[in-house]
Amino acid sequence: MLVDWNPVARASLRAILDYIGDRNDSAAQDLYEAIEAATQALPLHPYLYRPGRVAGTREIVVHPNYIVVYRVARQIEIVNVLHARQQYPTL
């Protein structure tokens, strides 16, 4: 099973990492590595993480403040990366 990043998710991740990186480069790198490790493990265990708040999605809490939202179908689609305090969008 492949992991595919939605363009919105890539843009969200890039914005989050840029914001954090402006304040603390090592924290941004640590977050990036945690997200990459979690998403790369999805093909082996796609249902490991909790069901999402939107039907048909699942959520990885990579850090208390950051959530990776994904869907499982023929492939795994990373839908978005959110700060925990952001309003949760409908997908």
N, C-alpha and C positions, 0 to 999 in steps of 0.2 A: 504494500500500500504506500502510495506517495504522499508527501506533505507539500501542499501548494499554498503559498502565501498570497492572499488577496491584496491587490494594490493599496487598498485602504489600510489594511493591517500593516503593510510595509511602511507606509507614510506615517502612520501613528507611532510605530516603533521608532522610526527615525526622529520624529519630533520629540518624543520622550527622551531618547538618548542624547539628542542635542541639548535639550533643556538641562538634563542632569550633568552632562559633560561640561557645560559652561560653568558649573559650580564645583564639580568633583569628577575628574576624568576616571579615576579608578572605580568609583561607584557606578559610573555609566558602563564601564567595561564588565564589571561584576554582574550587573543586571543583564547585559547583552548575553554573556556566557550562560547565565541561569536560564534565560528564555530559549536560547539555542539548544541547550542540553535537554530541556523539557520537551521541546517540540520535535527534536530528533528522535526521542524515545517513543513518540506516539505510534509509529507503525507497529511496534511490538505490543503495545498496550493502549489501544485507542480509547478504551472506556475506563481507564484508570482514574481519571479526574471527575470531579463532581458534575452533575447535570447543570446546564446553564439556566439562567433566568428567562431566556427566550426558548420556546419549544424547539427541539432539534439541535440545540447547541450544547456544548460542554465547556467548562472553565478550568483553567490552570491558574492557581494562585501562586505565582512565581516568587512573589515578595508580598509582604502584607499590603503594599500599596499598588501592586500591578497585577492585572489579570489578563490572560491570553484566552480569547474566545475562539472556539473552533467547532467545526461540524465534521461528522463522520459519514461518508457515503462511499462511492467507489474509490475516492481518495479522501485524504484528510485536508480540509480547507481551513487555514487560519483566517478567521473573519476579521478580528480586530485585537488590538492591544490597548487596554484602558487603565487609567489611574483609578483606583478604587473609589475615589470621591467624585468621579465624573458621573453625570447622569447616564444611565445605561440606555443605549439607543435600541430601538426596535430594529431587527435585521430583516 
